[in-house]
Amino acid sequence: MPKVEIKQPIVDEIKKNAEKASSVVVANYCGLTVEEDTKLRKELREAGVVYKVYKNTLLKRAFEGTDFAQVDDSLEGPTAVAFSYEDATAAARILSKFAKDAKALEIKCGVVSGTYYDAKGMAVIASIPSRDELLGRLLGSMQSPITNFARVLKQIADKQPEAPAAE
């Protein structure tokens, strides 16, 4: 069986992940301990991020003709790829946070919503709060004026002397 036929299912798997992904983060994982790698994979899985290690040639072949082809120049050496589906910043945020403790993990680059970012750009992307957190902040800021208004009305009502009950 030719090598191309053996590798085609892997290329198809990468393409399938890329089609559904809103972002891709490319990282160098070399030097991570098994314990660190297991912990990282668990965090990413819980956030709905697919994290896999592929051969660079297979990644280049799968990304050909997509927005993710922009990462081709960074596909050298040991490479792990994180695909985010719903929250475009989730992979960058988790990998960046994890890299602070595990110095061996290094974010190389990424593509978020069709735009390429180098390592410094990915650090900025990682600082963006999650969609749920942003929606929570928005809801809190929308509720704040109403809550304050209700509190003021209650204080005014508490200061008013009670009127005698009508018979």
QUIDACOR-V873152 format. One record per residue. RES is the residue in three letters. SS is DSSP state (H for helix, E for strand, L for the rest). D_CENTER is the distance of its C-alpha to the mean C-alpha in whole Angstrom. Layout:
res:RES ss:SS d_center:D_CENTER
res:RES ss:SS d_center:D_CENTER
This chain:
res:MET ss:L d_center:39
res:PRO ss:L d_center:37
res:LYS ss:H d_center:34
res:VAL ss:H d_center:32
res:GLU ss:H d_center:33
res:ILE ss:H d_center:31
res:LYS ss:H d_center:28
res:GLN ss:H d_center:28
res:PRO ss:H d_center:26
res:ILE ss:H d_center:23
res:VAL ss:H d_center:23
res:ASP ss:H d_center:23
res:GLU ss:H d_center:20
res:ILE ss:H d_center:18
res:LYS ss:H d_center:19
res:LYS ss:H d_center:18
res:ASN ss:H d_center:15
res:ALA ss:H d_center:14
res:GLU ss:H d_center:16
res:LYS ss:H d_center:14
res:ALA ss:L d_center:11
res:SER ss:L d_center:9
res:SER ss:E d_center:8
res:VAL ss:E d_center:9
res:VAL ss:E d_center:9
res:VAL ss:E d_center:12
res:ALA ss:E d_center:13
res:ASN ss:E d_center:17
res:TYR ss:L d_center:17
res:CYS ss:L d_center:21
res:GLY ss:L d_center:23
res:LEU ss:L d_center:20
res:THR ss:L d_center:23
res:VAL ss:H d_center:22
res:GLU ss:H d_center:22
res:GLU ss:H d_center:19
res:ASP ss:H d_center:17
res:THR ss:H d_center:18
res:LYS ss:H d_center:16
res:LEU ss:H d_center:13
res:ARG ss:H d_center:13
res:LYS ss:H d_center:14
res:GLU ss:H d_center:11
res:LEU ss:H d_center:9
res:ARG ss:H d_center:11
res:GLU ss:H d_center:11
res:ALA ss:L d_center:8
res:GLY ss:L d_center:9
res:VAL ss:E d_center:7
res:VAL ss:E d_center:10
res:TYR ss:E d_center:11
res:LYS ss:E d_center:15
res:VAL ss:E d_center:17
res:TYR ss:L d_center:20
res:LYS ss:L d_center:22
res:ASN ss:H d_center:22
res:THR ss:H d_center:25
res:LEU ss:H d_center:23
res:LEU ss:H d_center:20
res:LYS ss:H d_center:22
res:ARG ss:H d_center:24
res:ALA ss:H d_center:21
res:PHE ss:H d_center:19
res:GLU ss:L d_center:23
res:GLY ss:L d_center:23
res:THR ss:L d_center:20
res:ASP ss:H d_center:17
res:PHE ss:H d_center:16
res:ALA ss:H d_center:19
res:GLN ss:H d_center:18
res:VAL ss:H d_center:17
res:ASP ss:H d_center:20
res:ASP ss:H d_center:22
res:SER ss:H d_center:19
res:LEU ss:L d_center:20
res:GLU ss:L d_center:23
res:GLY ss:L d_center:23
res:PRO ss:L d_center:21
res:THR ss:L d_center:18
res:ALA ss:E d_center:15
res:VAL ss:E d_center:12
res:ALA ss:E d_center:9
res:PHE ss:E d_center:8
res:SER ss:E d_center:6
res:TYR ss:L d_center:8
res:GLU ss:L d_center:8
res:ASP ss:L d_center:5
res:ALA ss:L d_center:5
res:THR ss:L d_center:3
res:ALA ss:H d_center:1
res:ALA ss:H d_center:3
res:ALA ss:H d_center:5
res:ARG ss:H d_center:5
res:ILE ss:H d_center:7
res:LEU ss:H d_center:8
res:SER ss:H d_center:10
res:LYS ss:H d_center:11
res:PHE ss:H d_center:12
res:ALA ss:H d_center:14
res:LYS ss:H d_center:16
res:ASP ss:H d_center:18
res:ALA ss:L d_center:18
res:LYS ss:L d_center:19
res:ALA ss:L d_center:20
res:LEU ss:L d_center:16
res:GLU ss:E d_center:16
res:ILE ss:E d_center:13
res:LYS ss:E d_center:15
res:CYS ss:E d_center:13
res:GLY ss:E d_center:11
res:VAL ss:E d_center:11
res:VAL ss:E d_center:9
res:SER ss:L d_center:12
res:GLY ss:L d_center:14
res:THR ss:E d_center:14
res:TYR ss:E d_center:15
res:TYR ss:E d_center:14
res:ASP ss:E d_center:15
res:ALA ss:H d_center:15
res:LYS ss:H d_center:16
res:GLY ss:H d_center:14
res:MET ss:H d_center:10
res:ALA ss:H d_center:12
res:VAL ss:H d_center:12
res:ILE ss:H d_center:9
res:ALA ss:H d_center:7
res:SER ss:L d_center:10
res:ILE ss:L d_center:9
res:PRO ss:L d_center:9
res:SER ss:L d_center:8
res:ARG ss:H d_center:10
res:ASP ss:H d_center:12
res:GLU ss:H d_center:13
res:LEU ss:H d_center:14
res:LEU ss:H d_center:16
res:GLY ss:H d_center:17
res:ARG ss:H d_center:18
res:LEU ss:H d_center:20
res:LEU ss:H d_center:22
res:GLY ss:H d_center:23
res:SER ss:H d_center:24
res:MET ss:H d_center:26
res:GLN ss:H d_center:28
res:SER ss:H d_center:29
res:PRO ss:H d_center:32
res:ILE ss:H d_center:33
res:THR ss:H d_center:33
res:ASN ss:H d_center:35
res:PHE ss:H d_center:37
res:ALA ss:H d_center:38
res:ARG ss:H d_center:38
res:VAL ss:H d_center:41
res:LEU ss:H d_center:43
res:LYS ss:H d_center:43
res:GLN ss:H d_center:45
res:ILE ss:H d_center:47
res:ALA ss:H d_center:48
res:ASP ss:H d_center:49
res:LYS ss:H d_center:51
res:GLN ss:L d_center:53
res:PRO ss:L d_center:56
res:GLU ss:L d_center:57
res:ALA ss:L d_center:59
res:PRO ss:L d_center:62
res:ALA ss:L d_center:62
res:ALA ss:L d_center:64
res:GLU ss:L d_center:67
